[in-house]
Amino acid sequence: MKNKFLVIVLSLTIVAVHSMPKRCTESEDCYDEQLHPDLPSNGDSPVLDNEEDLNSYWLEKSKSFVQDQLARELNSKKAKNAIFFLGDGMGLTTLAAARVYMGGVEKQLSFEKFPYTGLSKTYCVDRMVPDSATTSTSYLCGVKTNTGTIGVNAQMKRSDCEDTKNSTKYVYSIGKWAMDAGKAAGFVTTTTVNHASPSGLYAHTAERSWESEMMVEMSCGKNSGVESIAEQLIHGDVGSRLKVMMGGGKMNFKRDGKTNLIDDYKGMSEKNGFVETRSELMSLDLNSVDRLLGVFSDVHMDYNLDKIDKNLDQPSLEEMTRRAIELMQKEKNGYFLFIEGGRIDTAHHNNEAKLSLDETEQFSKAIQAAREITSEDDTLIIVSADHSHTFSYSGYMDRNQKITDEAGIAADGLPYMALNYVTGPGFKSHYDSNKRQRIDPTSTNGKEIHANWPTAVPQTGAAHGGEDVAVYASGPWAHLFTGVFEQNTIPHMLAYALCIGDGLKSCDK
Ligand SMILES: [Zn+2]
């Protein structure tokens, strides 16, 4: 009887809440339509005719979250393996917009289910907003340094052909720490294998653009004694010991016009596997190789949407991730793997929002696969970004709109998009300099894969953003990755969990 009464009261309350007009009183924390004249009106009806109309839906969801939090047990086991996923340029705005791209604001990226999150401060020694070279040194070698330099400390002068040979200024990555402790190390990227992010694992250079011998010669001349990043990957102390190296960048391996570093690699051992297509990678017998170099394109690997569009024989990030982990799982002492979704950033630099969000979805799939084929008992997985971008997601779109849609009408009478950038090449195609006014963005946006999005400030490439980036963690010692910390703390926390390196170690307690 009492229950029945409660149900009636509850139902009446729900009906009452629903039939109230959506206007807000002064005391309520909601939009004032006077201040938001562009707020699209949904009338007085609920946005979606579904379970979200019910109080019980939100209560149940909250309850289950609290229960999950309470059931959580600290995992303080020693990590045998660690996988570090890096979304280059993947700021929080990118993640929130990617959810909508994947089907709605309520969607979750795979790693958003990880139990622990923190924030990483990305500034470097000489700049407030960093590039991918200095951050790679930070999150892989544990030392902050100057823009454009990799695997060296801040005493190194950028682009200095003599200083770059001074090994007293070198710093070493968690890849080396892992191998020195008897574990295997390797990496996967969608950029060139010698690009800034993965290079932090194995290279020491005063200049990130010295990926190939040709680039070195342009800066330092012939016979300078400066080793390109590609040379260091094949012949360097760390590079020559890596078990897995996958990505693009075949062009970087050409040397003195005749020889090729890939031939050097193949010549070192019959067990040095090499693949250059998706078909070769997927059919390779992993027991037939000790090491694996996969180089699938001349420069960066193609965007996922272009791969589909052009039917290219290149593996997805998820496929490369699965193969890399399968190979690493042969290692008795465990491994450290670095896996980069590198083209989230390159798309943002061109203000190509759709590509960037699609690459973020691909990145999420790779992490899902990694978590599925490894155990939380012995494998720590972390996910982060090196820096953000000046990417914005705004306006009062209806819940059923697409993220690539317009958000409303702006003060100049023209539509504006939900996605915009502060800086980049997108300015040019969205501003009529004769009429000194914006071009209607709906005339171009969202229709093509490579469409670029409206941008406030003209620049040939979009500038990075300076705010903190998120870190997500799952597995042994994942709870260390909470709070707000300096980016260079990341490898020290990984090393603590893995019990490797010269710093603090979980097994020394
Ligand atoms: Zn970048």
Residues whose N, C-alpha, C, O or C-beta is under 5 A from the ligand:
A	BS01	ZN	D345
